[in-house]
Amino acid sequence: MTFKPYPHARGDGSLGDGLAMLRARVARRIALGPYSRRVSIGFGRNLSVAIEPPVAKIPVRLRDFRPDDLAALFPSGGDEAAKRERDDVEWRLRAAAHGVLPSRCYVLEEVRSGRPCHVQWLTDPGYGDAVRRSGALPVLAADEAMLENAFTPKGFRGLGAMAAAVYLIAERARSLGKGHLVAFVDADNAASLKAVERAGFRPCSIRTRRQFAFGTFRTVRFEPRAGAVGRGARATPRDEGYGAHPGDGIQSEVDAREAEPPDAD
Ligand SMILES: CC(C)(COP(=O)(O)OP(=O)(O)OC[C@H]1O[C@@H](n2cnc3c(N)ncnc32)[C@H](O)[C@@H]1OP(=O)(O)O)[C@@H](O)C(=O)NCCC(=O)NCCS
């Protein structure tokens, strides 16, 4: 739910060569502005603890993504946000096929019509350092996976599709041998916050990303959330810009100047 790759990035995560890359970087930096700050809440769920399944207001089922889902999820004439999401999905499909993103794409479909009503990704450990740093992602343990990039087309919003999808993807993860799931949700995204909580996730950390001088300097800070339990609760707050926090599976801070990101969300 956190990684927004640069839409024109190639499947291997790079921005391309020569002038195209330069243009892309300049546009990205201008869009960032002189300073910005983005706060996300880190959520976790222990899959050995059963929860009451959230019920959507329409009958739904989960399945793997199919190429014809793209047009149904993102019909032509959609708004800018939907176009960006489509770019994300296309980038992720290329990156997954290329092997740099160990991520699976799931679609929730409405049973009656068969129409896709939600798309979301489950990412395994093993993504490359460039991807991890650019998305400010944690290092995942072998039995962990991460939910990312949830999207519900406008006509299906508010029907409980995201909550149902998060729950059903967690069940898939369990059947794949996972014991713990994590997700990062922007602190101002009320619908997503509610959906992951309905699907049994509990807040355990706060991630603050800052950038200065049009992206020249970036910092990422992870802090535990008061009252958090479970793995995420082991993180401790640190000053920004240095080092990693061993043992909690989450890199506590990254000086993102180390990596030129393929994205810049
Ligand atoms: C965020 C998003 C995926 C939510 O999808 P959804 O299928 O509508 O979510 P749900 O129907 O499961 O809604 C979850 C809860 O949030 C509520 N909700 C929905 N939209 C809301 C809004 N704008 N403000 C506050 N609450 C909202 C729902 O009523 C529901 O609460 P309830 O269970 O008490 O009824 C969808 O709005 C979307 O695609 N947004 C654009 C992309 C995005 O922000 N992705 C998330 C990245 S983390």
The ligand as an SDF file (V2000), in Angstrom:
LIG
                    3D

 48 50  0  0  0  0  0  0  0  0999 V2000
   -8.8900    3.2080   -0.2430 C   0  0  0  0  0  0  0  0  0  0  0  0
   -9.8110    2.3380   -1.0710 C   0  0  0  0  0  0  0  0  0  0  0  0
   -9.0080    1.1540   -1.6450 C   0  0  0  0  0  0  0  0  0  0  0  0
  -10.9210    1.7980   -0.1380 C   0  0  0  0  0  0  0  0  0  0  0  0
  -11.6580    0.8310   -0.8600 O   0  0  0  0  0  0  0  0  0  0  0  0
  -13.1540    0.4070   -0.4810 P   0  0  0  0  0  0  0  0  0  0  0  0
  -13.3950   -0.9020   -1.1470 O   0  0  0  0  0  0  0  0  0  0  0  0
  -14.0990    1.5100   -0.7570 O   0  0  0  0  0  0  0  0  0  0  0  0
  -13.0430    0.1980    1.1030 O   0  0  0  0  0  0  0  0  0  0  0  0
  -14.1810   -0.4120    2.0260 P   0  0  0  0  0  0  0  0  0  0  0  0
  -15.5170   -0.3550    1.3510 O   0  0  0  0  0  0  0  0  0  0  0  0
  -13.6930   -1.7470    2.5270 O   0  0  0  0  0  0  0  0  0  0  0  0
  -14.2220    0.6940    3.1730 O   0  0  0  0  0  0  0  0  0  0  0  0
  -13.6070    0.5570    4.3900 C   0  0  0  0  0  0  0  0  0  0  0  0
  -14.3310    1.4590    5.3590 C   0  0  0  0  0  0  0  0  0  0  0  0
  -14.0040    2.8230    5.0830 O   0  0  0  0  0  0  0  0  0  0  0  0
  -15.2120    3.5690    4.8920 C   0  0  0  0  0  0  0  0  0  0  0  0
  -14.9440    4.5720    3.8850 N   0  0  0  0  0  0  0  0  0  0  0  0
  -14.9810    4.4570    2.5520 C   0  0  0  0  0  0  0  0  0  0  0  0
  -14.6280    5.6120    1.9580 N   0  0  0  0  0  0  0  0  0  0  0  0
  -14.3700    6.4810    2.9720 C   0  0  0  0  0  0  0  0  0  0  0  0
  -13.9610    7.8390    3.0330 C   0  0  0  0  0  0  0  0  0  0  0  0
  -13.7280    8.5350    1.9110 N   0  0  0  0  0  0  0  0  0  0  0  0
  -13.7860    8.4050    4.2560 N   0  0  0  0  0  0  0  0  0  0  0  0
  -14.0030    7.6940    5.3880 C   0  0  0  0  0  0  0  0  0  0  0  0
  -14.3720    6.4020    5.3960 N   0  0  0  0  0  0  0  0  0  0  0  0
  -14.5710    5.8120    4.2080 C   0  0  0  0  0  0  0  0  0  0  0  0
  -16.2220    2.5510    4.4430 C   0  0  0  0  0  0  0  0  0  0  0  0
  -17.5510    2.9700    4.7040 O   0  0  0  0  0  0  0  0  0  0  0  0
  -15.8360    1.3640    5.2920 C   0  0  0  0  0  0  0  0  0  0  0  0
  -16.3050    1.5280    6.6170 O   0  0  0  0  0  0  0  0  0  0  0  0
  -17.4130    0.5490    7.2030 P   0  0  0  0  0  0  0  0  0  0  0  0
  -16.7840   -0.8170    7.1670 O   0  0  0  0  0  0  0  0  0  0  0  0
  -17.6490    1.0700    8.5710 O   0  0  0  0  0  0  0  0  0  0  0  0
  -18.5940    0.6840    6.2940 O   0  0  0  0  0  0  0  0  0  0  0  0
  -10.4770    3.1390   -2.2240 C   0  0  0  0  0  0  0  0  0  0  0  0
  -11.0700    4.2810   -1.6680 O   0  0  0  0  0  0  0  0  0  0  0  0
   -9.4770    3.5380   -3.3010 C   0  0  0  0  0  0  0  0  0  0  0  0
   -9.2180    2.7660   -4.2270 O   0  0  0  0  0  0  0  0  0  0  0  0
   -8.9020    4.7560   -3.1840 N   0  0  0  0  0  0  0  0  0  0  0  0
   -7.8950    5.2220   -4.1160 C   0  0  0  0  0  0  0  0  0  0  0  0
   -6.5660    4.4670   -3.9900 C   0  0  0  0  0  0  0  0  0  0  0  0
   -6.0760    4.3720   -2.5580 C   0  0  0  0  0  0  0  0  0  0  0  0
   -6.1520    5.3100   -1.7750 O   0  0  0  0  0  0  0  0  0  0  0  0
   -5.5480    3.1760   -2.2240 N   0  0  0  0  0  0  0  0  0  0  0  0
   -5.1310    2.8510   -0.8800 C   0  0  0  0  0  0  0  0  0  0  0  0
   -3.6590    2.8120   -0.7630 C   0  0  0  0  0  0  0  0  0  0  0  0
   -3.2910    2.2690    0.8780 S   0  0  0  0  0  0  0  0  0  0  0  0
  1  2  1  0
  2  3  1  0
  2  4  1  0
  2 36  1  0
  4  5  1  0
  5  6  1  0
  6  7  2  0
  6  8  1  0
  6  9  1  0
  9 10  1  0
 10 11  2  0
 10 12  1  0
 10 13  1  0
 13 14  1  0
 14 15  1  0
 15 16  1  0
 15 30  1  0
 16 17  1  0
 17 18  1  0
 17 28  1  0
 18 19  1  0
 18 27  1  0
 19 20  2  0
 20 21  1  0
 21 22  1  0
 21 27  2  0
 22 23  1  0
 22 24  2  0
 24 25  1  0
 25 26  2  0
 26 27  1  0
 28 29  1  0
 28 30  1  0
 30 31  1  0
 31 32  1  0
 32 33  2  0
 32 34  1  0
 32 35  1  0
 36 37  1  0
 36 38  1  0
 38 39  2  0
 38 40  1  0
 40 41  1  0
 41 42  1  0
 42 43  1  0
 43 44  2  0
 43 45  1  0
 45 46  1  0
 46 47  1  0
 47 48  1  0
M  END
$$$$
